Amino acid sequence: MVQAWYQGGVSVWDFTDSAHPQEIGFFERGPISADTFTVGDSWSAYYYNGYIYSNDIREGFDVLKISDRRTDSAKRVRLAELNVRASPATADRHGTAAFRREAPRPAERP
């Protein structure tokens, strides 16, 4: 599993033993400011076809590759596309209409 942390970068977790997950890797740029809290670092992270794609709030887009024997089995998984909203299995189960974009609705004021 990959996980993005604001101010903390990207963590890679091994859940082979789900009772005792282990962090097996991380990527972090370092502090934006040593003096003040500033929003930054990884906004989101996704594993896709052997790479981790991370969106940094301030610095842009990072493409990461992890080399660890515990992730070797993931190399055999190949997806035709990256859909961060739903996996193909979920889309098939619920039908494509469930994922159709809708027009934004006006905000309601109290």
C-alpha positions as CSV (number, residue, x, y, z in Angstrom):
1,M,0.0,0.0,0.0
2,V,1.2,3.5,-0.7
3,Q,0.1,6.4,1.4
4,A,0.6,10.2,1.1
5,W,1.1,12.4,4.1
6,Y,0.9,16.1,4.0
7,Q,4.2,17.3,5.5
8,G,5.4,13.7,5.6
9,G,5.9,12.5,2.0
10,V,5.0,9.0,0.8
11,S,5.0,5.8,2.8
12,V,5.0,2.2,1.4
13,W,3.5,-0.4,3.6
14,D,3.6,-4.2,3.6
15,F,0.4,-5.8,4.8
16,T,1.4,-9.5,4.2
17,D,0.8,-10.0,8.0
18,S,-2.2,-7.7,8.5
19,A,-1.9,-7.9,12.2
20,H,1.6,-6.4,12.0
21,P,1.9,-4.1,9.0
22,Q,5.4,-2.8,8.3
23,E,6.6,0.4,6.6
24,I,9.1,-0.8,4.0
25,G,9.9,2.4,2.3
26,F,9.3,6.2,2.2
27,F,10.1,9.3,0.1
28,E,10.2,12.7,1.7
29,R,11.6,15.9,0.4
30,G,12.4,17.4,3.8
31,P,10.9,20.4,5.5
32,I,9.6,23.3,3.5
33,S,10.2,25.6,6.4
34,A,12.1,24.9,9.7
35,D,10.4,27.8,11.4
36,T,6.7,27.8,10.4
37,F,4.0,25.3,9.5
38,T,3.5,25.4,5.7
39,V,1.2,23.3,3.7
40,G,3.1,21.1,1.3
41,D,4.5,17.7,0.4
42,S,2.6,14.8,-1.1
43,W,-1.1,15.4,-1.8
44,S,-1.7,11.9,-3.1
45,A,0.1,8.7,-4.1
46,Y,-0.8,5.8,-6.3
47,Y,0.9,2.6,-7.2
48,Y,0.5,1.8,-10.9
49,N,2.3,-0.8,-13.0
50,G,5.5,-0.8,-11.0
51,Y,5.8,2.8,-10.1
52,I,4.4,5.2,-7.4
53,Y,3.0,8.4,-8.7
54,S,2.9,11.2,-6.2
55,N,1.5,14.8,-6.5
56,D,3.4,17.3,-4.4
57,I,1.4,20.3,-3.4
58,R,4.2,22.8,-4.1
59,E,6.8,21.0,-6.2
60,G,4.8,19.1,-8.8
61,F,4.8,15.5,-9.8
62,D,7.1,12.7,-8.6
63,V,7.5,9.3,-10.2
64,L,9.1,6.8,-7.7
65,K,10.2,3.2,-8.1
66,I,10.6,0.8,-5.2
67,S,13.1,-2.0,-5.3
68,D,12.2,-4.5,-2.5
69,R,11.7,-8.2,-2.7
70,R,8.5,-7.8,-0.7
71,T,6.9,-5.9,-3.7
72,D,8.1,-8.3,-6.4
73,S,4.6,-10.0,-6.7
74,A,3.1,-6.5,-7.6
75,K,5.3,-6.4,-10.7
76,R,3.1,-9.1,-12.3
77,V,-0.1,-7.0,-11.9
78,R,-0.7,-4.8,-15.0
79,L,-3.6,-2.5,-15.4
80,A,-4.7,-1.0,-18.7
81,E,-5.4,2.3,-17.1
82,L,-5.1,4.1,-13.8
83,N,-8.5,5.1,-12.4
84,V,-8.1,6.5,-8.9
85,R,-11.8,6.8,-8.3
86,A,-12.6,3.1,-8.8
87,S,-10.9,-0.1,-9.9
88,P,-12.2,-1.8,-13.1
89,A,-13.8,-4.5,-10.9
90,T,-15.7,-1.9,-8.9
91,A,-16.9,-0.2,-12.1
92,D,-18.0,-3.5,-13.6
93,R,-19.9,-4.4,-10.5
94,H,-21.7,-1.1,-10.2
95,G,-22.0,-0.2,-13.9
96,T,-20.3,2.8,-15.6
97,A,-23.2,5.1,-14.8
98,A,-22.2,5.1,-11.1
99,F,-19.0,6.9,-12.2
100,R,-20.4,9.4,-14.6
101,R,-19.4,13.0,-14.0
102,E,-22.2,15.2,-12.8
103,A,-22.5,18.9,-13.2
104,P,-21.5,20.8,-10.1
105,R,-24.4,21.7,-7.8
106,P,-24.7,25.3,-6.4
107,A,-23.7,25.6,-2.8
108,E,-26.6,26.0,-0.4
109,R,-26.4,28.9,2.1
110,P,-27.9,28.5,5.6
